[in-house]
Amino acid sequence: MNSTAELESRIAALEPAYHSEGEARIGRALDGYRVPFLYDQPVVILNRDRYEVWHPAFTLTEQNGVVIEYAGTAESAAALRQKEPVYRANGMNGLVIYPADLAGLAWEERLYERIERAAEQARPSWLGPDASYQTGQPSRYG
């Protein structure tokens, strides 16, 4: 086995069981930027006067309720566009990432900038600029 394949094998063993290559790329980018996340974590959502359990691809634990969904197919993209306002109504900022968002140079940086903007939009006004919404404490990655 060559060193690149061996390294990829070791990294894959430490990662969650991603549902797609696109989600794996997003997870690795989040790791690279040291953004803590939960993968495929169930969340309770109020949708049309009923509680439902959803599983966003990524729940960013220190980013003010930001979740990321990956729309790898046209069918999933249509369904996820309908989820965005429901996330918002539940106090979460849902980002939908498409395959085109993972292309080109510096796509990881663009993703991180979108996350920062989404987290800032979700920040309550009473919370200071350097505090995490979840803990009220400064972020350990800040």
N, C-alpha and C positions, 0 to 999 in steps of 0.2 A: 504494500500500500504506500502511495506517495504521501508526502507530508501534508499537502493541501487536503487530500481526501481524509487523512487521519484526523486532522484538525476539525474539519467539518463534521466528521462522525462524532467526535468528542463533544462539540458544541451542541449538536442535535440531541445528544443524550441528556443534556441539561435543560433543554427547552420544553415548554408545554407541547402537547400533541396538537399542533396547529391543524386547522381544517383545510388550509390551502397554502400554497407557496406565497401568495400575496400577504396573507396574515403572518406568515413566518418572517417575511421581509419587514413588515411593520413592527413586529415584536423585537426583531434585532435592532431596528432603528431606535426604538424606545429604550432598549438596553444601552445602546451606544450613547444616547443622550442622558442616561441615568434617570429616566422617567419611570417611577414605580407604577406597576400595573397589575391587575388581576385579569387572567384570561378566561373568557367564557364563564364569567361569574354570574350567577342568577341574581336578578334584581326584581323587586316587586314594583309594577307600574300600574297606575290608575289610568285606564283607557276606556272611555265611553261609560263611565259609572261602574266599571268592573275592574277588579284587581286581576292582573295577569303576571306571570313570571316570564321575563325576557332574559336572554343571554347575550348581551352585547359582546362583541369580540374582545374589546379591551375596555376595562374600567380603570381610569387613571386616578389612583388613590390620593394623590396630592395636587390635583388640578381642578378643584372646585366643581366636582361633579361632571367632568368631561368623560364621555364615552366615545369610543371609535367603533364604527361598523365598516366592514370591508365588503364592497359590492363587486364581487368578481365576475358576475354574470349580469346580463340585461334584466333577467327576472328578479334577481336579488336587488338590483339597483332600484327598480320600480317599488318594491316592497319597502326598502329602506328609506326612500324619499317620503313615504307616508309615516314612517316612525319618527322622523325628525321633530315635527311639532308636538308629538306625544311626549317625547323626551323633554322638550322645553317646558311643557305644561307640568311635568313632574320635577322641575327644578334641576334638570340635567341638560347639558349642552352636548348634543349628539353630532359628531362629525362623521360624514360618510366619505370614505376613501375609495376611489376608483382605480382600476389598473393603470390608467393614464397618469394618475398622480404619483405612481411609483416609477415613472420613466424619466430619463434625462439626468443631466448632471445636477447634483445637489438636491435631489428629491427629498432626502432625509432632512435637510435643513429647512426646506419649504414645509414639510410636515410638522416639524418642531415649531416653526413660526405660527402655523395654523392652531396648534395646540395652545400656545401661549396666548394668542388672541382670544380663543374660545374660553380659556380659563379666566382671562381678565374680564370678559363680558359677563361671566357667571359670578364674579366676585361680589358679594354683598357690600354695600357702601360703608357699613359699620365696621368692616374688617380692614385692617391696615394693609398697605401694599405688599408687605413682606411675609404675611402670614398665610398658612394653609387653611382653607375652608374647613377641612376635616378636623383639624386639631386646634386651630387658633394659634398655633405655634409657628415660628419660622420654619420654612422647609429645610430639610437636611441637605438638599441639593442646591439651595439658594446661594 
